Amino acid sequence: MLRVKNASTQPFKAMPVFNNWDVVAKAWYIALSSAKLRAGEARSLDVCGQWLVLYRGSDGRVRALDGFCPHMGTDLGIGRVLGDEIRCFFHHWRFNGEGRCTNIPCQAEIPSSARLQSYAVEEKYGFIWVYPDRLAPAGVVEHSELEGEEFVWVHGRPYERSCHHHVTMINGIDPQHLRTVHGIDISMEMDLHESEREGLLDVTLTGELPATRRVERFARWLLGPRYSYKMRYANASIGCLTILKGVSWFGSGRPLPELYMIFAYRPLARGKTLVQPIYLARRRRGIFGWVTSRLLIWLTQRALISLQGEDGMVYENMRFQPGALIPIDAPVAKFIAHVNRLEVSMWSRNGKAIETGAPRVE
């Protein structure tokens, strides 16, 4: 039986953000690998249905702007980077990182309409991330168990899910499926803590390992009688997972190294979601430390692969219907309510949603 602390089972009446393909919440989204944009290069691409141009200036910083020149709509990705500005290929209009036109070759006067929307950019975990507004209230989330520490990371192979990323994200807080899909029969307590200001939802699951089957008895002998894992959601676009939390070698009290991973989600098109896994480990000194960190990352990859295929069969053709949630689904209801309180961005395609974001500069 699941016991949930700090969670409400009150029904919800509407889903303005959750599982809505016309809405893009204000959150950080991966654009591309940092290694794919060198100094002096520009690249245009689709991020959450918005065509953007990213360019790296001579100072090494990446800027992000709406991708079409406001003059005649030329794709700025084929333009040229000059210093810390980008110049349109067609008529050589130049724009700075704030989207302001700084030069028009054929005249000195620059019309007020010669502007582009700019977006906040951050490089973290080896990726370039974009936020759908000029300023972001906070940077890309750090893994909750590694804040303030040095760590290493490895990019996993990205994969697609044929459903909205909000639906995919509930996988980590659905205790029913651990038993029914994966055969992990653990009676768990779930503790939820929400920070609306930071867009964070922290979920910790703790339970008693059973001792009925041989594999369960082995796990109990190896890890001790109790098991715990934690998920941190950041604005419903990033999930930070910790497994083997608080367990010890052979019940000796000597902590077993925790395993860390991040899942970054980005809608590709209606009905398709890109999932980018990132595997992390604490940075350890020396050759032995290097080997240990890489071994832990390898074990984290194996753990994901062992579960990924079974879950994939569920999400390949899923039409999420929340109308029949039961008490054990309280964490899912909590997550849905959390997502529906997120702020909507200007990238949304729903007219009412756009009104709540900043005005688009045309």
CORURZI-V489136 format. One record per residue. N is the residue number from 1. RES is the residue in one letter. SS is DSSP state (alpha for helix, beta for strand, coil for the rest). PSI is psi in whole degrees, 0 to 359 (NA if undefined). BURIAL is + if it has 9 or more other C-alpha atoms within 8 Angstrom, else -. Layout:
n,res,ss,psi,burial
N,RES,SS,PSI,BURIAL
N,RES,SS,PSI,BURIAL
This chain:
n,res,ss,psi,burial
1,M,coil,138,-
2,L,coil,129,+
3,R,beta,126,-
4,V,beta,126,+
5,K,beta,145,-
6,N,coil,32,-
7,A,coil,145,+
8,S,coil,145,-
9,T,coil,17,-
10,Q,coil,140,-
11,P,coil,154,-
12,F,coil,151,-
13,K,coil,335,-
14,A,coil,162,-
15,M,coil,72,+
16,P,coil,334,-
17,V,coil,313,+
18,F,coil,129,+
19,N,coil,29,+
20,N,coil,110,+
21,W,coil,343,-
22,D,coil,355,-
23,V,coil,133,+
24,V,coil,116,+
25,A,beta,154,+
26,K,coil,113,+
27,A,coil,169,+
28,W,beta,134,+
29,Y,beta,138,+
30,I,beta,133,+
31,A,beta,302,+
32,L,beta,171,-
33,S,beta,141,+
34,S,alpha,327,+
35,A,alpha,344,-
36,K,alpha,6,-
37,L,coil,99,+
38,R,coil,167,-
39,A,coil,134,+
40,G,coil,3,+
41,E,coil,151,+
42,A,beta,149,+
43,R,beta,132,+
44,S,beta,146,+
45,L,beta,164,+
46,D,beta,126,-
47,V,beta,111,+
48,C,coil,35,+
49,G,coil,3,+
50,Q,beta,127,-
51,W,beta,117,+
52,L,beta,158,+
53,V,beta,130,+
54,L,beta,135,+
55,Y,beta,149,+
56,R,beta,118,+
57,G,coil,180,+
58,S,coil,340,+
59,D,coil,0,-
60,G,coil,351,-
61,R,coil,147,-
62,V,beta,136,+
63,R,beta,153,+
64,A,beta,129,+
65,L,beta,162,+
66,D,beta,142,+
67,G,coil,354,+
68,F,beta,134,+
69,C,coil,133,+
70,P,coil,352,+
71,H,coil,296,-
72,M,coil,10,-
73,G,coil,20,-
74,T,coil,142,+
75,D,beta,118,+
76,L,alpha,347,+
77,G,alpha,340,+
78,I,alpha,6,+
79,G,coil,191,+
80,R,beta,138,+
81,V,beta,125,+
82,L,beta,107,+
83,G,coil,243,-
84,D,coil,20,+
85,E,beta,167,+
86,I,beta,138,+
87,R,beta,130,+
88,C,coil,138,+
89,F,coil,328,+
90,F,coil,296,-
91,H,coil,10,-
92,H,coil,28,+
93,W,coil,138,+
94,R,beta,144,+
95,F,beta,142,+
96,N,coil,181,+
97,G,coil,345,+
98,E,coil,1,+
99,G,coil,5,+
100,R,beta,133,+
101,C,beta,128,+
102,T,beta,347,+
103,N,beta,133,+
104,I,beta,115,+
105,P,coil,326,-
106,C,coil,354,-
107,Q,beta,156,-
108,A,coil,327,-
109,E,coil,134,-
110,I,coil,116,+
111,P,coil,152,-
112,S,coil,336,-
113,S,coil,352,-
114,A,coil,67,+
115,R,beta,157,+
116,L,coil,150,+
117,Q,coil,132,+
118,S,beta,161,+
119,Y,beta,147,+
120,A,beta,143,+
121,V,beta,142,+
122,E,beta,144,+
123,E,beta,123,+
124,K,beta,145,-
125,Y,coil,27,-
126,G,coil,11,-
127,F,beta,158,+
128,I,beta,123,+
129,W,beta,144,+
130,V,beta,140,+
131,Y,beta,133,+
132,P,coil,51,+
133,D,coil,165,+
134,R,coil,323,+
135,L,coil,147,-
136,A,coil,139,-
137,P,coil,339,-
138,A,coil,162,-
139,G,coil,180,-
140,V,coil,135,-
141,V,coil,144,-
142,E,coil,151,-
143,H,coil,134,+
144,S,coil,333,-
145,E,coil,358,-
146,L,coil,14,+
147,E,coil,129,-
148,G,coil,3,-
149,E,coil,159,-
150,E,coil,139,-
151,F,beta,164,+
152,V,beta,160,+
153,W,beta,159,+
154,V,beta,135,-
155,H,beta,127,-
156,G,coil,171,+
157,R,coil,123,-
158,P,coil,152,-
159,Y,beta,167,-
160,E,beta,151,-
161,R,beta,142,+
162,S,coil,51,+
163,C,coil,171,+
164,H,coil,147,+
165,H,alpha,334,+
166,H,alpha,322,+
167,V,alpha,318,+
168,T,alpha,324,+
169,M,alpha,338,+
170,I,alpha,349,+
171,N,alpha,323,-
172,G,alpha,347,-
173,I,alpha,28,+
174,D,coil,89,+
175,P,alpha,337,+
176,Q,alpha,317,-
177,H,alpha,339,-
178,L,alpha,322,+
179,R,alpha,314,+
180,T,alpha,323,-
181,V,coil,314,-
182,H,coil,354,+
183,G,coil,25,-
184,I,coil,101,-
185,D,coil,83,-
186,I,coil,126,+
187,S,beta,117,+
188,M,beta,148,+
189,E,beta,146,+
190,M,beta,130,+
191,D,beta,126,+
192,L,beta,136,+
193,H,beta,130,-
194,E,beta,138,+
195,S,beta,96,-
196,E,coil,324,+
197,R,coil,321,-
198,E,coil,358,-
199,G,coil,28,+
200,L,beta,143,+
201,L,beta,115,+
202,D,beta,128,+
203,V,beta,125,+
204,T,beta,130,+
205,L,beta,130,+
206,T,beta,136,+
207,G,beta,168,+
208,E,beta,125,+
209,L,coil,131,+
210,P,coil,169,+
211,A,coil,38,-
212,T,coil,306,-
213,R,coil,166,-
214,R,alpha,316,-
215,V,alpha,327,-
216,E,alpha,319,+
217,R,alpha,322,+
218,F,alpha,315,-
219,A,alpha,320,+
220,R,alpha,322,+
221,W,alpha,321,+
222,L,alpha,317,+
223,L,alpha,348,+
224,G,coil,177,+
225,P,coil,340,+
226,R,beta,151,+
227,Y,beta,147,+
228,S,beta,146,+
229,Y,beta,160,+
230,K,beta,142,+
231,M,beta,129,+
232,R,beta,122,+
233,Y,beta,134,+
234,A,beta,106,+
235,N,coil,29,+
236,A,coil,32,+
237,S,coil,346,+
238,I,beta,136,+
239,G,beta,126,+
240,C,beta,117,+
241,L,beta,136,+
242,T,beta,124,+
243,I,beta,166,+
244,L,coil,41,+
245,K,coil,124,+
246,G,coil,19,+
247,V,coil,165,+
248,S,beta,159,+
249,W,alpha,121,+
250,F,alpha,32,-
251,G,alpha,20,+
252,S,coil,347,-
253,G,coil,350,-
254,R,coil,117,-
255,P,beta,137,-
256,L,coil,137,+
257,P,coil,131,-
258,E,coil,157,+
259,L,beta,136,+
260,Y,beta,140,+
261,M,beta,158,+
262,I,beta,139,+
263,F,beta,119,+
264,A,beta,131,+
265,Y,beta,143,+
266,R,beta,123,+
267,P,beta,133,+
268,L,beta,308,+
269,A,beta,168,-
270,R,coil,119,-
271,G,coil,358,-
272,K,beta,137,+
273,T,beta,136,+
274,L,beta,133,+
275,V,beta,123,+
276,Q,beta,107,+
277,P,beta,144,+
278,I,beta,125,+
279,Y,beta,135,+
280,L,beta,158,+
281,A,beta,152,+
282,R,beta,141,+
283,R,coil,127,+
284,R,coil,147,-
285,R,coil,153,-
286,G,alpha,173,-
287,I,alpha,315,-
288,F,alpha,320,-
289,G,alpha,320,+
290,W,alpha,314,+
291,V,alpha,318,-
292,T,alpha,315,+
293,S,alpha,317,+
294,R,alpha,325,+
295,L,alpha,318,-
296,L,alpha,321,+
297,I,alpha,319,+
298,W,alpha,317,-
299,L,alpha,323,+
300,T,alpha,317,+
301,Q,alpha,317,+
302,R,alpha,320,-
303,A,alpha,318,-
304,L,alpha,315,-
305,I,alpha,326,-
306,S,alpha,335,-
307,L,alpha,337,+
308,Q,alpha,317,-
309,G,alpha,317,-
310,E,alpha,318,+
311,D,alpha,324,+
312,G,alpha,325,+
313,M,alpha,329,-
314,V,alpha,313,-
315,Y,alpha,356,+
316,E,coil,336,+
317,N,coil,65,-
318,M,coil,135,-
319,R,coil,96,-
320,F,coil,127,-
321,Q,coil,104,-
322,P,alpha,10,-
323,G,alpha,345,-
324,A,alpha,31,-
325,L,coil,144,-
326,I,coil,173,-
327,P,alpha,324,-
328,I,alpha,343,+
329,D,alpha,13,+
330,A,alpha,320,+
331,P,alpha,323,+
332,V,alpha,316,+
333,A,alpha,321,+
334,K,alpha,317,+
335,F,alpha,317,+
336,I,alpha,315,+
337,A,alpha,321,+
338,H,alpha,313,+
339,V,alpha,321,+
340,N,alpha,347,+
341,R,coil,358,-
342,L,coil,153,+
343,E,coil,140,-
344,V,beta,141,+
345,S,coil,170,+
346,M,coil,348,+
347,W,coil,354,+
348,S,coil,150,+
349,R,coil,353,-
350,N,coil,128,-
351,G,alpha,315,-
352,K,alpha,325,-
353,A,alpha,320,+
354,I,alpha,326,+
355,E,alpha,334,+
356,T,coil,349,+
357,G,coil,184,+
358,A,coil,152,+
359,P,coil,141,-
360,R,coil,137,-
361,V,coil,118,-
362,E,coil,NA,-
